């Protein structure tokens, strides 16, 4: 996680997400998804600016079971986990401003 | 980065990015205000960001994925010094020069503006559509096709993009019903033949969608036959809409001349709009061809028109 973004897989998902003290924002993505590529740099910025949350990525192509488990049927989808529970679902690509607004309640350092 | 630029390009599909490549190479250091990520409307990279394989862009004999092609366009523009702002223009003032462009409270000025905001897909406009978006209803076959493995899904539309999506989706789905409003396809001959030959595609003629069923996820589409009046519910778990486009010209209403259909009007054989110093290229001014390669061509024209116009202006002010 050199860039501060955790890479999730089927094998580490529960340990990294369910066991996390901080809220975890999971980006469900795939190589072939154009809008996913557009929001990736935004999430990288949020990872740097918001140390109070963990940003993680899950490749749905490689880990379809996790996508199915959380009913992800469209990407990009962001799921916010807090204390192991899904607290918020953001479907589709959005600009940074709109994304920060949607995620606001989970971002301790934003006002 | 100062807020004044020789050229501002609004939009970043094939037209805007080609205009950026040409004007960057002409040392005009353009600012490309590329839009904001979205899965449902216009977005950086344009409509190709939501498409699959592009087979007709010259230079790619074995095809290229739409998003990949657009990232290459962007890299090429950046290489020659184009600047990018990932934001959506919120207001414009073209009444005097320099032209003003706002992104929320931030103001940017330019000697010339190239408008390449493109067009976006039209949705069906049904009540359940927004609620089920991302839960069976999709605007992006490339993004979401994967999630419909071995399922029966539907594509609405009879044009090239509808068939392209239907064929792409047969890679995953067990069956794709192509819902066509008329008794013939608008698509090109080669695409029609591919649709007819594909054993997984069933063409449902004279059919329109009236309603979507499902609370948490899509469970079916209520359709009726426009000839017989028969109403049926297709048990589809996925619905992809490809029924047409509308130009992204709301920003320019009352400012730039447009036709009744909302497309910008340019002087024949050029990219000049009715405001001197403002140029338009790509789908925002073309409802006839609407191809990546024609958009790119007109983007090149806009950059050359802008460059020559700026050149003439500087001669005027110095001479």
Interface residues (C-beta under 8 A of the other chain):
Chain A: X30 X32 X33 X34 X35 X36 X37 X38 X39 X41 X42 X60 X61 X64 X67 X71 X72 X73 X74 X75 X76 X77 X91 X92 X93 X94 X95 X96 X97 X98
Chain B: X36 X37 X38 X39 X40 X43 X44 X45 X48 X49 X50 X65 X66 X67 X70 X71 X86 X87 X88 X133 X134 X135 X136 X138 X140 X142 X143 X144 X146 X147 X217
